Amino acid sequence: MPLSGADAGIVLERAGRLLAITQPLEYIAGDMMLYVLDTNVLVAALRSPAGFSAELLRRTLLGRLRVACSVPVFMEYEAVLLRPEHLAAAELSASAVCNVLDVLAGVVQTVEIHFLWRPQLRDPHDDMVLKLAVNAQRWGRPVGIVTFNQRDYLPQARHFGLALVSPRQIIEGD
């Protein structure tokens, strides 16, 4: 269940400048596309709080975008986002990033991985994201992978009927 506008503002304010909200966002229900976020999108959100990735993260945390996640992918988010080089570049504390991750954990749709394949992609981390997206299709909703590395997912994403989109495409298409 997404946070109410007031609750989200309080929680996100604690995370600092990254998630400053200038206007309340309303929860949008219905049969919208379900997204899987590649870790590079979250890294960009931390490092560039005025960019498309940060706006995508804000909308996700407020329930405007439906995002699916699995335990292995979430663990990767945590491991990567808490790296000292990302914290320093974003000028954020580990505590602020943990606050963001806590809220994210509360709004994602958790997907259990039931279907496994031999590695499909060169990068095992990208393979985790692909497996998550394929397993998320069980709900009968269209699934898209949000990434800056769309080329890395081709042609496997097409084979499984997955959309490949950038944060910019989602925000500008809204």
Beta strands, then each sheet from edge to edge (+ up, - down):
strand 1: 34-37
strand 2: 66-69
strand 3: 109-110
strand 4: 143-146
strand 5: 163-165
sheet 1: 3+ 2+ 1+ 4+ 5+
end
